């Protein structure tokens, strides 16, 4: 992947790595947070009356509003570390 020199800030590189991008320098693919549906249930993001909480979190994180619970789980697992998820 070619990234313009100005766009190769640590934040951009880290976001790309979390999303599973690989780089010519051979940097390791980041580990996923290992989130499960049980984690979403514990946070009240699935289960009874969870739609409003999911919608608020998706808006706060700038995620698409029409994600399913499974889609949200996948996105959170790719984009957040375990610590960031726990801090939500």
WOFEN-V193323 format. One record per backbone hydrogen bond with DSSP energy under -1.0 kcal/mol. NH is the residue of the N-H (numbers start at 1). CO is the residue of the C=O. Records with the same first field share a line. If there is no record, write none. Layout:
# WOFEN-V193323
NH: CO ; CO
This chain:
# WOFEN-V193323
7: 4
8: 5
9: 7
13: 9
14: 10
15: 11
16: 12
17: 13
18: 14
19: 15
20: 17
21: 16
26: 23
33: 77
40: 36
41: 37
42: 38
43: 39
44: 41
45: 40
50: 47
54: 50
55: 51
56: 52
57: 53
58: 54
59: 55
60: 56
61: 57
63: 58
72: 68
73: 69
74: 70
75: 71
76: 72
77: 73
78: 74
79: 75
80: 76
85: 81
86: 82
87: 83
88: 85
